[in-house]
């Protein structure tokens, strides 16, 4: 699932200009069956104005990967996202370290 995670780095939150992996929005990536990927993720806020665009981009990017036939994206707000979820690389990008 490393390939999926790397592909998701191309999906960028348009407000923060940081990819959703380093932003800490991806909680899990699992192969639920051959060719089927289940992604559990969140958004920075439940009312995120670009939430639907981010979810569509996640599906589109993963569906383009070789061997992936189906993508199931589960949106959750438990645990609720906080800036602590941002990776060290993301913090460097945002000058947070």
Jmol script that loads the backbone (N, CA, C; Angstrom):
load data "model"
ATOM      1  N   UNK A   1       0.802  -1.195   0.000  1.00  0.00           N
ATOM      2  CA  UNK A   1       0.000   0.000   0.000  1.00  0.00           C
ATOM      3  C   UNK A   1       0.852   1.269   0.000  1.00  0.00           C
ATOM      4  N   UNK A   2       2.174   1.049  -0.020  1.00  0.00           N
ATOM      5  CA  UNK A   2       3.076   2.203  -0.117  1.00  0.00           C
ATOM      6  C   UNK A   2       2.859   2.963  -1.420  1.00  0.00           C
ATOM      7  N   UNK A   3       2.538   2.232  -2.493  1.00  0.00           N
ATOM      8  CA  UNK A   3       2.287   2.869  -3.790  1.00  0.00           C
ATOM      9  C   UNK A   3       1.074   3.790  -3.699  1.00  0.00           C
ATOM     10  N   UNK A   4       0.051   3.329  -3.007  1.00  0.00           N
ATOM     11  CA  UNK A   4      -1.156   4.143  -2.837  1.00  0.00           C
ATOM     12  C   UNK A   4      -0.822   5.389  -2.021  1.00  0.00           C
ATOM     13  N   UNK A   5      -0.094   5.195  -0.932  1.00  0.00           N
ATOM     14  CA  UNK A   5       0.278   6.336  -0.075  1.00  0.00           C
ATOM     15  C   UNK A   5       1.079   7.368  -0.880  1.00  0.00           C
ATOM     16  N   UNK A   6       2.020   6.896  -1.679  1.00  0.00           N
ATOM     17  CA  UNK A   6       2.824   7.826  -2.489  1.00  0.00           C
ATOM     18  C   UNK A   6       1.954   8.556  -3.511  1.00  0.00           C
ATOM     19  N   UNK A   7       1.021   7.846  -4.123  1.00  0.00           N
ATOM     20  CA  UNK A   7       0.129   8.484  -5.098  1.00  0.00           C
ATOM     21  C   UNK A   7      -0.723   9.564  -4.428  1.00  0.00           C
ATOM     22  N   UNK A   8      -1.120   9.313  -3.189  1.00  0.00           N
ATOM     23  CA  UNK A   8      -1.954  10.287  -2.472  1.00  0.00           C
ATOM     24  C   UNK A   8      -1.199  11.565  -2.138  1.00  0.00           C
ATOM     25  N   UNK A   9       0.116  11.521  -2.200  1.00  0.00           N
ATOM     26  CA  UNK A   9       0.898  12.745  -1.978  1.00  0.00           C
ATOM     27  C   UNK A   9       0.639  13.779  -3.077  1.00  0.00           C
ATOM     28  N   UNK A  10       0.056  13.346  -4.190  1.00  0.00           N
ATOM     29  CA  UNK A  10      -0.251  14.294  -5.269  1.00  0.00           C
ATOM     30  C   UNK A  10      -1.558  15.049  -5.009  1.00  0.00           C
ATOM     31  N   UNK A  11      -2.313  14.614  -4.001  1.00  0.00           N
ATOM     32  CA  UNK A  11      -3.558  15.305  -3.640  1.00  0.00           C
ATOM     33  C   UNK A  11      -3.213  16.364  -2.594  1.00  0.00           C
ATOM     34  N   UNK A  12      -3.439  17.608  -2.947  1.00  0.00           N
ATOM     35  CA  UNK A  12      -3.026  18.731  -2.102  1.00  0.00           C
ATOM     36  C   UNK A  12      -4.251  19.474  -1.572  1.00  0.00           C
ATOM     37  N   UNK A  13      -4.220  19.774  -0.283  1.00  0.00           N
ATOM     38  CA  UNK A  13      -5.266  20.614   0.301  1.00  0.00           C
ATOM     39  C   UNK A  13      -5.085  22.015  -0.280  1.00  0.00           C
ATOM     40  N   UNK A  14      -6.076  22.524  -1.036  1.00  0.00           N
ATOM     41  CA  UNK A  14      -5.899  23.812  -1.711  1.00  0.00           C
ATOM     42  C   UNK A  14      -5.816  25.011  -0.766  1.00  0.00           C
ATOM     43  N   UNK A  15      -6.246  24.849   0.464  1.00  0.00           N
ATOM     44  CA  UNK A  15      -6.161  25.966   1.406  1.00  0.00           C
ATOM     45  C   UNK A  15      -4.801  26.030   2.090  1.00  0.00           C
ATOM     46  N   UNK A  16      -4.234  24.858   2.414  1.00  0.00           N
ATOM     47  CA  UNK A  16      -2.953  24.819   3.129  1.00  0.00           C
ATOM     48  C   UNK A  16      -1.766  24.547   2.209  1.00  0.00           C
ATOM     49  N   UNK A  17      -2.057  24.133   0.973  1.00  0.00           N
ATOM     50  CA  UNK A  17      -1.019  23.864  -0.034  1.00  0.00           C
ATOM     51  C   UNK A  17      -0.066  22.755   0.407  1.00  0.00           C
ATOM     52  N   UNK A  18      -0.587  21.798   1.160  1.00  0.00           N
ATOM     53  CA  UNK A  18       0.189  20.659   1.637  1.00  0.00           C
ATOM     54  C   UNK A  18      -0.561  19.393   1.245  1.00  0.00           C
ATOM     55  N   UNK A  19       0.190  18.345   0.854  1.00  0.00           N
ATOM     56  CA  UNK A  19      -0.475  17.109   0.452  1.00  0.00           C
ATOM     57  C   UNK A  19      -1.176  16.461   1.643  1.00  0.00           C
ATOM     58  N   UNK A  20      -2.209  15.681   1.342  1.00  0.00           N
ATOM     59  CA  UNK A  20      -3.056  15.131   2.395  1.00  0.00           C
ATOM     60  C   UNK A  20      -2.357  14.067   3.239  1.00  0.00           C
ATOM     61  N   UNK A  21      -1.299  13.452   2.722  1.00  0.00           N
ATOM     62  CA  UNK A  21      -0.545  12.478   3.513  1.00  0.00           C
ATOM     63  C   UNK A  21       0.234  13.203   4.598  1.00  0.00           C
ATOM     64  N   UNK A  22       1.025  14.201   4.219  1.00  0.00           N
ATOM     65  CA  UNK A  22       1.809  14.941   5.205  1.00  0.00           C
ATOM     66  C   UNK A  22       0.935  15.803   6.108  1.00  0.00           C
ATOM     67  N   UNK A  23      -0.250  16.123   5.646  1.00  0.00           N
ATOM     68  CA  UNK A  23      -1.187  16.867   6.479  1.00  0.00           C
ATOM     69  C   UNK A  23      -1.783  15.972   7.573  1.00  0.00           C
ATOM     70  N   UNK A  24      -1.651  14.669   7.388  1.00  0.00           N
ATOM     71  CA  UNK A  24      -2.147  13.722   8.391  1.00  0.00           C
ATOM     72  C   UNK A  24      -3.610  13.368   8.231  1.00  0.00           C
ATOM     73  N   UNK A  25      -4.140  13.534   7.032  1.00  0.00           N
ATOM     74  CA  UNK A  25      -5.551  13.246   6.800  1.00  0.00           C
ATOM     75  C   UNK A  25      -5.821  11.776   6.506  1.00  0.00           C
ATOM     76  N   UNK A  26      -4.793  11.010   6.145  1.00  0.00           N
ATOM     77  CA  UNK A  26      -4.963   9.590   5.832  1.00  0.00           C
ATOM     78  C   UNK A  26      -4.734   8.778   7.097  1.00  0.00           C
ATOM     79  N   UNK A  27      -5.772   8.107   7.571  1.00  0.00           N
ATOM     80  CA  UNK A  27      -5.662   7.302   8.789  1.00  0.00           C
ATOM     81  C   UNK A  27      -5.232   5.870   8.483  1.00  0.00           C
ATOM     82  N   UNK A  28      -5.757   5.286   7.403  1.00  0.00           N
ATOM     83  CA  UNK A  28      -5.339   3.930   7.045  1.00  0.00           C
ATOM     84  C   UNK A  28      -5.597   3.658   5.575  1.00  0.00           C
ATOM     85  N   UNK A  29      -4.779   2.742   5.029  1.00  0.00           N
ATOM     86  CA  UNK A  29      -4.929   2.274   3.657  1.00  0.00           C
ATOM     87  C   UNK A  29      -4.814   0.762   3.721  1.00  0.00           C
ATOM     88  N   UNK A  30      -5.858   0.068   3.274  1.00  0.00           N
ATOM     89  CA  UNK A  30      -5.861  -1.395   3.340  1.00  0.00           C
ATOM     90  C   UNK A  30      -6.363  -1.974   2.031  1.00  0.00           C
ATOM     91  N   UNK A  31      -5.799  -3.113   1.673  1.00  0.00           N
ATOM     92  CA  UNK A  31      -6.325  -3.854   0.533  1.00  0.00           C
ATOM     93  C   UNK A  31      -7.407  -4.768   1.089  1.00  0.00           C
ATOM     94  N   UNK A  32      -8.665  -4.456   0.812  1.00  0.00           N
ATOM     95  CA  UNK A  32      -9.771  -5.227   1.374  1.00  0.00           C
ATOM     96  C   UNK A  32     -10.061  -6.492   0.573  1.00  0.00           C
ATOM     97  N   UNK A  33      -9.611  -6.528  -0.663  1.00  0.00           N
ATOM     98  CA  UNK A  33      -9.713  -7.685  -1.553  1.00  0.00           C
ATOM     99  C   UNK A  33      -8.751  -7.418  -2.701  1.00  0.00           C
ATOM    100  N   UNK A  34      -8.396  -8.438  -3.480  1.00  0.00           N
ATOM    101  CA  UNK A  34      -7.489  -8.174  -4.606  1.00  0.00           C
ATOM    102  C   UNK A  34      -8.045  -7.072  -5.522  1.00  0.00           C
ATOM    103  N   UNK A  35      -7.260  -6.036  -5.723  1.00  0.00           N
ATOM    104  CA  UNK A  35      -7.662  -4.931  -6.581  1.00  0.00           C
ATOM    105  C   UNK A  35      -8.584  -3.919  -5.936  1.00  0.00           C
ATOM    106  N   UNK A  36      -8.916  -4.138  -4.657  1.00  0.00           N
ATOM    107  CA  UNK A  36      -9.826  -3.221  -3.961  1.00  0.00           C
ATOM    108  C   UNK A  36      -9.105  -2.592  -2.779  1.00  0.00           C
ATOM    109  N   UNK A  37      -9.136  -1.265  -2.719  1.00  0.00           N
ATOM    110  CA  UNK A  37      -8.455  -0.524  -1.658  1.00  0.00           C
ATOM    111  C   UNK A  37      -9.488   0.209  -0.808  1.00  0.00           C
ATOM    112  N   UNK A  38      -9.306   0.105   0.510  1.00  0.00           N
ATOM    113  CA  UNK A  38     -10.159   0.823   1.459  1.00  0.00           C
ATOM    114  C   UNK A  38      -9.288   1.871   2.147  1.00  0.00           C
ATOM    115  N   UNK A  39      -9.681   3.137   2.040  1.00  0.00           N
ATOM    116  CA  UNK A  39      -8.944   4.248   2.640  1.00  0.00           C
ATOM    117  C   UNK A  39      -9.830   4.893   3.694  1.00  0.00           C
ATOM    118  N   UNK A  40      -9.296   4.999   4.903  1.00  0.00           N
ATOM    119  CA  UNK A  40      -9.987   5.731   5.960  1.00  0.00           C
ATOM    120  C   UNK A  40      -9.258   7.052   6.130  1.00  0.00           C
ATOM    121  N   UNK A  41      -9.997   8.132   6.048  1.00  0.00           N
ATOM    122  CA  UNK A  41      -9.379   9.453   6.107  1.00  0.00           C
ATOM    123  C   UNK A  41     -10.307  10.446   6.784  1.00  0.00           C
ATOM    124  N   UNK A  42      -9.775  11.629   7.005  1.00  0.00           N
ATOM    125  CA  UNK A  42     -10.553  12.706   7.596  1.00  0.00           C
ATOM    126  C   UNK A  42     -10.299  13.990   6.817  1.00  0.00           C
ATOM    127  N   UNK A  43     -10.898  15.044   7.269  1.00  0.00           N
ATOM    128  CA  UNK A  43     -10.655  16.386   6.735  1.00  0.00           C
ATOM    129  C   UNK A  43     -10.259  17.272   7.910  1.00  0.00           C
ATOM    130  N   UNK A  44      -9.719  18.430   7.636  1.00  0.00           N
ATOM    131  CA  UNK A  44      -9.274  19.294   8.731  1.00  0.00           C
ATOM    132  C   UNK A  44     -10.438  19.756   9.604  1.00  0.00           C
ATOM    133  N   UNK A  45     -11.622  19.900   9.010  1.00  0.00           N
ATOM    134  CA  UNK A  45     -12.829  20.242   9.769  1.00  0.00           C
ATOM    135  C   UNK A  45     -14.018  19.544   9.120  1.00  0.00           C
ATOM    136  N   UNK A  46     -15.055  19.226   9.889  1.00  0.00           N
ATOM    137  CA  UNK A  46     -16.236  18.601   9.287  1.00  0.00           C
ATOM    138  C   UNK A  46     -16.877  19.465   8.195  1.00  0.00           C
ATOM    139  N   UNK A  47     -16.781  20.769   8.305  1.00  0.00           N
ATOM    140  CA  UNK A  47     -17.372  21.658   7.309  1.00  0.00           C
ATOM    141  C   UNK A  47     -16.393  22.136   6.260  1.00  0.00           C
ATOM    142  N   UNK A  48     -15.335  21.380   6.038  1.00  0.00           N
ATOM    143  CA  UNK A  48     -14.287  21.778   5.086  1.00  0.00           C
ATOM    144  C   UNK A  48     -14.908  22.131   3.732  1.00  0.00           C
ATOM    145  N   UNK A  49     -14.717  23.362   3.257  1.00  0.00           N
ATOM    146  CA  UNK A  49     -15.348  23.793   2.013  1.00  0.00           C
ATOM    147  C   UNK A  49     -14.832  23.069   0.767  1.00  0.00           C
ATOM    148  N   UNK A  50     -13.669  22.447   0.851  1.00  0.00           N
ATOM    149  CA  UNK A  50     -13.119  21.732  -0.304  1.00  0.00           C
ATOM    150  C   UNK A  50     -13.122  20.222  -0.075  1.00  0.00           C
ATOM    151  N   UNK A  51     -13.873  19.777   0.923  1.00  0.00           N
ATOM    152  CA  UNK A  51     -13.909  18.362   1.272  1.00  0.00           C
ATOM    153  C   UNK A  51     -14.300  17.451   0.126  1.00  0.00           C
ATOM    154  N   UNK A  52     -15.369  17.773  -0.575  1.00  0.00           N
ATOM    155  CA  UNK A  52     -15.814  16.900  -1.666  1.00  0.00           C
ATOM    156  C   UNK A  52     -14.783  16.844  -2.787  1.00  0.00           C
ATOM    157  N   UNK A  53     -14.112  17.945  -3.059  1.00  0.00           N
ATOM    158  CA  UNK A  53     -13.071  17.956  -4.096  1.00  0.00           C
ATOM    159  C   UNK A  53     -11.889  17.077  -3.683  1.00  0.00           C
ATOM    160  N   UNK A  54     -11.526  17.113  -2.410  1.00  0.00           N
ATOM    161  CA  UNK A  54     -10.423  16.281  -1.921  1.00  0.00           C
ATOM    162  C   UNK A  54     -10.796  14.806  -2.029  1.00  0.00           C
ATOM    163  N   UNK A  55     -12.006  14.450  -1.619  1.00  0.00           N
ATOM    164  CA  UNK A  55     -12.447  13.054  -1.694  1.00  0.00           C
ATOM    165  C   UNK A  55     -12.471  12.557  -3.136  1.00  0.00           C
ATOM    166  N   UNK A  56     -12.956  13.370  -4.053  1.00  0.00           N
ATOM    167  CA  UNK A  56     -12.975  12.992  -5.466  1.00  0.00           C
ATOM    168  C   UNK A  56     -11.561  12.809  -5.997  1.00  0.00           C
ATOM    169  N   UNK A  57     -10.647  13.672  -5.591  1.00  0.00           N
ATOM    170  CA  UNK A  57      -9.256  13.560  -6.032  1.00  0.00           C
ATOM    171  C   UNK A  57      -8.622  12.281  -5.503  1.00  0.00           C
ATOM    172  N   UNK A  58      -8.926  11.912  -4.266  1.00  0.00           N
ATOM    173  CA  UNK A  58      -8.399  10.669  -3.693  1.00  0.00           C
ATOM    174  C   UNK A  58      -8.846   9.487  -4.542  1.00  0.00           C
ATOM    175  N   UNK A  59     -10.126   9.401  -4.833  1.00  0.00           N
ATOM    176  CA  UNK A  59     -10.643   8.300  -5.650  1.00  0.00           C
ATOM    177  C   UNK A  59     -10.000   8.290  -7.031  1.00  0.00           C
ATOM    178  N   UNK A  60      -9.931   9.427  -7.663  1.00  0.00           N
ATOM    179  CA  UNK A  60      -9.393   9.529  -9.020  1.00  0.00           C
ATOM    180  C   UNK A  60      -7.931   9.095  -9.079  1.00  0.00           C
ATOM    181  N   UNK A  61      -7.124   9.562  -8.136  1.00  0.00           N
ATOM    182  CA  UNK A  61      -5.690   9.249  -8.135  1.00  0.00           C
ATOM    183  C   UNK A  61      -5.457   7.755  -7.906  1.00  0.00           C
ATOM    184  N   UNK A  62      -6.179   7.177  -6.958  1.00  0.00           N
ATOM    185  CA  UNK A  62      -5.959   5.766  -6.629  1.00  0.00           C
ATOM    186  C   UNK A  62      -6.500   4.856  -7.726  1.00  0.00           C
ATOM    187  N   UNK A  63      -7.628   5.206  -8.319  1.00  0.00           N
ATOM    188  CA  UNK A  63      -8.195   4.394  -9.400  1.00  0.00           C
ATOM    189  C   UNK A  63      -7.269   4.303 -10.604  1.00  0.00           C
ATOM    190  N   UNK A  64      -6.381   5.259 -10.773  1.00  0.00           N
ATOM    191  CA  UNK A  64      -5.463   5.262 -11.912  1.00  0.00           C
ATOM    192  C   UNK A  64      -4.258   4.353 -11.709  1.00  0.00           C
ATOM    193  N   UNK A  65      -4.069   3.835 -10.500  1.00  0.00           N
ATOM    194  CA  UNK A  65      -2.914   2.980 -10.231  1.00  0.00           C
ATOM    195  C   UNK A  65      -3.118   1.602 -10.852  1.00  0.00           C
ATOM    196  N   UNK A  66      -2.044   1.015 -11.391  1.00  0.00           N
ATOM    197  CA  UNK A  66      -2.154  -0.326 -11.974  1.00  0.00           C
ATOM    198  C   UNK A  66      -2.624  -1.341 -10.929  1.00  0.00           C
ATOM    199  N   UNK A  67      -3.550  -2.189 -11.329  1.00  0.00           N
ATOM    200  CA  UNK A  67      -4.031  -3.250 -10.451  1.00  0.00           C
ATOM    201  C   UNK A  67      -5.150  -2.846  -9.512  1.00  0.00           C
ATOM    202  N   UNK A  68      -5.498  -1.575  -9.480  1.00  0.00           N
ATOM    203  CA  UNK A  68      -6.580  -1.111  -8.607  1.00  0.00           C
ATOM    204  C   UNK A  68      -7.862  -1.046  -9.427  1.00  0.00           C
ATOM    205  N   UNK A  69      -8.846  -1.801  -8.997  1.00  0.00           N
ATOM    206  CA  UNK A  69     -10.122  -1.832  -9.701  1.00  0.00           C
ATOM    207  C   UNK A  69     -11.216  -1.062  -8.974  1.00  0.00           C
ATOM    208  N   UNK A  70     -11.075  -0.967  -7.649  1.00  0.00           N
ATOM    209  CA  UNK A  70     -12.120  -0.307  -6.865  1.00  0.00           C
ATOM    210  C   UNK A  70     -11.501   0.405  -5.666  1.00  0.00           C
ATOM    211  N   UNK A  71     -12.016   1.587  -5.372  1.00  0.00           N
ATOM    212  CA  UNK A  71     -11.542   2.379  -4.234  1.00  0.00           C
ATOM    213  C   UNK A  71     -12.740   2.716  -3.355  1.00  0.00           C
ATOM    214  N   UNK A  72     -12.608   2.412  -2.083  1.00  0.00           N
ATOM    215  CA  UNK A  72     -13.641   2.740  -1.106  1.00  0.00           C
ATOM    216  C   UNK A  72     -13.033   3.739  -0.133  1.00  0.00           C
ATOM    217  N   UNK A  73     -13.566   4.952  -0.105  1.00  0.00           N
ATOM    218  CA  UNK A  73     -13.051   5.990   0.789  1.00  0.00           C
ATOM    219  C   UNK A  73     -14.046   6.187   1.922  1.00  0.00           C
ATOM    220  N   UNK A  74     -13.570   5.942   3.128  1.00  0.00           N
ATOM    221  CA  UNK A  74     -14.395   6.139   4.326  1.00  0.00           C
ATOM    222  C   UNK A  74     -13.957   7.429   5.002  1.00  0.00           C
ATOM    223  N   UNK A  75     -14.889   8.340   5.155  1.00  0.00           N
ATOM    224  CA  UNK A  75     -14.602   9.613   5.809  1.00  0.00           C
ATOM    225  C   UNK A  75     -15.011   9.509   7.273  1.00  0.00           C
ATOM    226  N   UNK A  76     -14.102   9.855   8.170  1.00  0.00           N
ATOM    227  CA  UNK A  76     -14.386   9.807   9.600  1.00  0.00           C
ATOM    228  C   UNK A  76     -13.877  11.076  10.279  1.00  0.00           C
ATOM    229  N   UNK A  77     -14.483  11.393  11.374  1.00  0.00           N
ATOM    230  CA  UNK A  77     -14.004  12.523  12.177  1.00  0.00           C
ATOM    231  C   UNK A  77     -13.643  12.057  13.583  1.00  0.00           C
ATOM    232  N   UNK A  78     -13.383  10.762  13.705  1.00  0.00           N
ATOM    233  CA  UNK A  78     -12.909  10.171  14.957  1.00  0.00           C
ATOM    234  C   UNK A  78     -11.640   9.394  14.674  1.00  0.00           C
ATOM    235  N   UNK A  79     -10.528   9.771  15.172  1.00  0.00           N
ATOM    236  CA  UNK A  79     -10.341  10.950  16.004  1.00  0.00           C
ATOM    237  C   UNK A  79     -10.399  12.227  15.158  1.00  0.00           C
ATOM    238  N   UNK A  80     -10.773  13.293  15.793  1.00  0.00           N
ATOM    239  CA  UNK A  80     -10.830  14.585  15.114  1.00  0.00           C
ATOM    240  C   UNK A  80      -9.415  15.035  14.778  1.00  0.00           C
ATOM    241  N   UNK A  81      -9.218  15.537  13.562  1.00  0.00           N
ATOM    242  CA  UNK A  81      -7.893  15.986  13.115  1.00  0.00           C
ATOM    243  C   UNK A  81      -7.439  17.181  13.946  1.00  0.00           C
ATOM    244  N   UNK A  82      -6.133  17.190  14.258  1.00  0.00           N
ATOM    245  CA  UNK A  82      -5.498  18.350  14.888  1.00  0.00           C
ATOM    246  C   UNK A  82      -4.163  18.572  14.184  1.00  0.00           C
ATOM    247  N   UNK A  83      -3.560  19.738  14.306  1.00  0.00           N
ATOM    248  CA  UNK A  83      -2.259  19.984  13.679  1.00  0.00           C
ATOM    249  C   UNK A  83      -1.167  19.017  14.146  1.00  0.00           C
ATOM    250  N   UNK A  84      -1.380  18.340  15.265  1.00  0.00           N
ATOM    251  CA  UNK A  84      -0.404  17.355  15.734  1.00  0.00           C
ATOM    252  C   UNK A  84      -0.266  16.186  14.771  1.00  0.00           C
ATOM    253  N   UNK A  85      -1.246  15.974  13.901  1.00  0.00           N
ATOM    254  CA  UNK A  85      -1.213  14.874  12.940  1.00  0.00           C
ATOM    255  C   UNK A  85      -0.289  15.164  11.758  1.00  0.00           C
ATOM    256  N   UNK A  86       0.126  16.387  11.577  1.00  0.00           N
ATOM    257  CA  UNK A  86       1.001  16.755  10.459  1.00  0.00           C
ATOM    258  C   UNK A  86       2.361  16.093  10.654  1.00  0.00           C
ATOM    259  N   UNK A  87       2.891  15.496   9.588  1.00  0.00           N
ATOM    260  CA  UNK A  87       4.193  14.832   9.662  1.00  0.00           C
ATOM    261  C   UNK A  87       5.306  15.864   9.824  1.00  0.00           C
ATOM    262  N   UNK A  88       6.487  15.381  10.202  1.00  0.00           N
ATOM    263  CA  UNK A  88       7.640  16.282  10.317  1.00  0.00           C
ATOM    264  C   UNK A  88       7.927  16.965   8.986  1.00  0.00           C
ATOM    265  N   UNK A  89       7.806  16.200   7.894  1.00  0.00           N
ATOM    266  CA  UNK A  89       8.028  16.785   6.565  1.00  0.00           C
ATOM    267  C   UNK A  89       7.008  17.889   6.290  1.00  0.00           C
ATOM    268  N   UNK A  90       5.767  17.642   6.658  1.00  0.00           N
ATOM    269  CA  UNK A  90       4.729  18.650   6.486  1.00  0.00           C
ATOM    270  C   UNK A  90       4.974  19.877   7.339  1.00  0.00           C
ATOM    271  N   UNK A  91       5.472  19.662   8.545  1.00  0.00           N
ATOM    272  CA  UNK A  91       5.779  20.792   9.438  1.00  0.00           C
ATOM    273  C   UNK A  91       6.904  21.644   8.860  1.00  0.00           C
ATOM    274  N   UNK A  92       7.894  20.960   8.290  1.00  0.00           N
ATOM    275  CA  UNK A  92       8.988  21.721   7.658  1.00  0.00           C
ATOM    276  C   UNK A  92       8.437  22.558   6.508  1.00  0.00           C
ATOM    277  N   UNK A  93       7.561  21.957   5.721  1.00  0.00           N
ATOM    278  CA  UNK A  93       6.960  22.672   4.602  1.00  0.00           C
ATOM    279  C   UNK A  93       6.197  23.899   5.094  1.00  0.00           C
ATOM    280  N   UNK A  94       5.501  23.746   6.184  1.00  0.00           N
ATOM    281  CA  UNK A  94       4.700  24.846   6.727  1.00  0.00           C
ATOM    282  C   UNK A  94       5.483  25.722   7.700  1.00  0.00           C
ATOM    283  N   UNK A  95       6.779  25.428   7.840  1.00  0.00           N
ATOM    284  CA  UNK A  95       7.651  26.164   8.767  1.00  0.00           C
ATOM    285  C   UNK A  95       7.140  26.101  10.200  1.00  0.00           C
ATOM    286  N   UNK A  96       6.708  24.912  10.590  1.00  0.00           N
ATOM    287  CA  UNK A  96       6.152  24.754  11.929  1.00  0.00           C
ATOM    288  C   UNK A  96       7.165  24.195  12.923  1.00  0.00           C
ATOM    289  N   UNK A  97       8.321  23.747  12.472  1.00  0.00           N
ATOM    290  CA  UNK A  97       9.304  23.175  13.405  1.00  0.00           C
ATOM    291  C   UNK A  97      10.134  24.249  14.050  1.00  0.00           C
TER     292      UNK A  97
END
end "model"
wireframe off; spacefill off
backbone 0.3
color backbone group
